[in-house]
Amino acid sequence: MASASTSTGFDPRKHVGVRAERATNVSSTDFPGYYPDEDHSWSLEQFKEKLQVKVQRLSGRSIEFDLVGVDASIANAVRRILIAEVPSIAVEYVYVWNNTTVMADEVFAQRLGMVPLNVDPTLMEMKEAVTDQPTDRNTIVFKLAVTCERNKSAPKDSTDDSVRFVNSEVRAGHLTWVPQGEQGVVFAGKEPAPTNPNIVLMKMRPGQEVDMEMHAIKGVGKDHAKFSPVATASYRLLPLVLLNHKKPVPPELAHKFQKCFSPGVIRVDPVTNEVSVDEHNLRNETMSREALRHPEFEGCVELARMRDHFIFHVESEGPYAPERLPLESIKVMREKIATLKRAAEGLLVADSGDGDVQMADA
Amino acid sequence: MAETPPKIRLLKGAEQDLSAATYQIHNESHTLGNALRWMLMKNPKVEFCGYSVPHPSENHIHIRIQMYDHLSSLTALIEALNDLDTLFESIEDAYKASLANGSYEVWEEKS
């Protein structure tokens, strides 16, 4: 397969083409039998040689890391598990003793479920069935008892609700943990609480009150999004700007060309006005395709993405430190593989027993 | 609730020697299906491999494997699972190594 754009270095095996109105060479082709006389069968040594994992940026709430040398199916598994299958803790049952506010019980209960909690899921067990009894191993109890009153010492002319009233807002910080059984020891030093105490859950007026009890359990995001440990978990492919060395950008248009890209991506030589690509800032390119709109740049540049270079961005919401999340995701994936392997080996044994395969009806 | 179906079962219509078979995997989705399909396609003895999610509200996937030379698709499946596990193990090791060497930007993010 000869590519028309050999002078830009576009490689259809490695690159995904980004044209003005279409994407090209999207699927990977590194499978046995795709190219004659080439071996693309699985080899751990070759995989390890190409694999690169590099953490780029880390904060207390998010992480950005590069995963290079893997197929999209692998990167996507990591991303999907982060969203839907890494467990976390959220309020599941709400027992309402009293609620004289304007918000209906079921609406408020739904809101309570969405509050992110700081409880480390490894310290708890999954409550598998609805019929399972709540125990100190699988349930965390919170109480919420808030009454709104008039603030008698407030100045007469004040208009601010937080000054005129006491508890005019129910906030996440009002949830108080009630230790059960041995939880006082297990959670010593790290008391279960919402990760952010300032989330406003409801507004109240004098005379209104809520009194309720909540049971928080361990769950996964595929059951309900409130159990998802991440705010976002996404990846994108590394952008590439491929300059055609046979047709350089005209020097008088160099600065116009530079402005077609994100800041820092294109360098212009101060003396010769020659354009070049800043490899370090390339990842910031938004791929707006602005350069492809101008006829004067036609043939000067080609845009592409690296098919096996995934830039992950994961924002933690809840108990996990962001750098721990990818590890948890891989742990869940390896557990899935182990479970299926055990079942498949069981099938192999059952099959070799009588030499007759057992097939299901469906 | 009805009894839980087996984790994996063989669907009707498979070859007696399992050289071509469709497996139904319970409680799995694209997450494992696509990764497993990719790893099976990396095996040169696999003639065809594809997976599907037959219905979005049914909690299972189907994976179809056809082999060359009358080899067993079940053996190939187990081999692919082993390889997939070592693949994720090496990603885990590489990630830990990158985190340990500490050459990344640490910044303060306001919530």
Contacts between the chains, C-beta under 8 A, distances in Angstrom:
chain1	res1	chain2	res2	distance
A	31	B	41	5.1
A	31	B	42	6.6
A	32	B	41	7.8
A	32	B	42	6.8
A	32	B	43	7.3
A	32	B	44	3.9
A	33	B	44	6.9
A	39	B	44	7.8
A	40	B	42	7.1
A	41	B	42	5.8
A	41	B	43	6.6
A	41	B	44	4.7
A	42	B	39	6.7
A	42	B	42	3.9
A	42	B	43	6.7
A	42	B	83	5.5
A	44	B	83	7.3
A	44	B	86	5.6
A	44	B	87	7.5
A	44	B	90	7.2
A	47	B	87	6.5
A	47	B	90	6.8
A	48	B	90	5.4
A	51	B	90	6.1
A	51	B	91	6.8
A	51	B	94	5.6
A	52	B	94	7.1
A	53	B	91	6.4
A	53	B	94	4.0
A	53	B	95	4.6
A	53	B	97	7.6
A	53	B	98	5.1
A	54	B	98	5.1
A	54	B	104	7.6
A	55	B	95	7.7
A	55	B	98	4.9
A	55	B	99	5.6
A	55	B	104	4.3
A	56	B	104	5.7
A	56	B	105	6.8
A	57	B	104	6.3
A	57	B	105	4.7
A	57	B	106	7.8
A	57	B	107	6.3
A	58	B	104	5.7
A	58	B	105	7.2
A	58	B	106	5.4
A	58	B	107	7.6
A	59	B	106	7.2
A	59	B	107	5.0
A	59	B	108	6.5
A	59	B	109	3.7
A	60	B	108	7.4
A	60	B	109	6.0
A	61	B	109	4.7
A	61	B	111	6.1
A	62	B	109	6.2
A	65	B	95	7.3
A	65	B	98	7.3
A	67	B	91	7.2
A	70	B	87	7.8
A	70	B	91	7.1
A	71	B	38	5.3
A	73	B	34	4.1
A	73	B	35	4.7
A	73	B	37	7.0
A	73	B	38	4.2
A	74	B	35	5.7
A	74	B	38	7.2
A	74	B	87	6.8
A	74	B	88	7.8
A	74	B	91	7.6
A	76	B	30	7.6
A	76	B	31	7.6
A	76	B	34	6.6
A	76	B	35	7.9
A	77	B	31	5.0
A	77	B	32	7.1
A	77	B	34	7.1
A	77	B	35	4.6
A	78	B	91	7.9
A	80	B	29	7.6
A	80	B	30	6.9
A	80	B	31	4.5
A	81	B	31	6.0
A	84	B	31	7.7
A	85	B	31	7.2
A	196	B	111	6.7
A	222	B	29	8.0
A	323	B	99	5.8
A	326	B	95	5.8
A	327	B	92	6.5
A	327	B	95	6.8
A	327	B	96	7.4
A	330	B	88	5.2
A	330	B	91	6.2
A	330	B	92	4.7
A	330	B	95	7.6
A	333	B	31	7.6
A	333	B	32	7.7
A	333	B	35	7.9
A	333	B	88	5.4
A	334	B	85	5.8
A	334	B	88	5.4
A	334	B	89	7.2
A	336	B	28	7.1
A	336	B	31	7.6
A	336	B	32	5.5
A	337	B	32	7.5
A	337	B	81	5.4
A	337	B	84	5.6
A	337	B	85	4.8
A	337	B	88	7.3
A	338	B	85	7.2
A	339	B	7	6.5
A	340	B	7	6.4
A	340	B	8	6.5
A	340	B	25	6.5
A	340	B	28	7.3
A	340	B	32	7.0
A	340	B	81	6.1
A	341	B	78	6.3
A	341	B	81	4.4
A	341	B	82	7.2
A	341	B	85	7.6
A	342	B	7	7.9
A	343	B	6	6.9
A	343	B	7	3.6
A	343	B	8	4.5
A	344	B	8	5.6
A	344	B	74	6.5
A	344	B	77	5.6
A	344	B	78	5.2
A	344	B	81	6.7
A	345	B	78	6.3
A	347	B	8	5.8
A	347	B	9	7.5
A	347	B	10	6.9
A	347	B	74	6.4
A	348	B	74	5.3
A	348	B	75	7.3
A	348	B	78	6.8
A	351	B	10	7.9
A	351	B	18	7.2
A	351	B	74	6.8
A	356	B	16	7.9
A	357	B	10	6.1
A	357	B	14	6.2
A	357	B	16	6.2
A	357	B	18	6.4
A	358	B	10	6.6
A	359	B	10	5.0
A	359	B	11	6.3
A	359	B	12	4.5
A	359	B	13	7.3
A	359	B	14	6.0
A	360	B	9	4.6
A	360	B	10	6.5
A	360	B	11	5.8
A	360	B	12	6.6
A	360	B	24	6.8
A	361	B	12	6.2
A	362	B	11	6.4
A	362	B	12	7.7
A	362	B	24	6.7
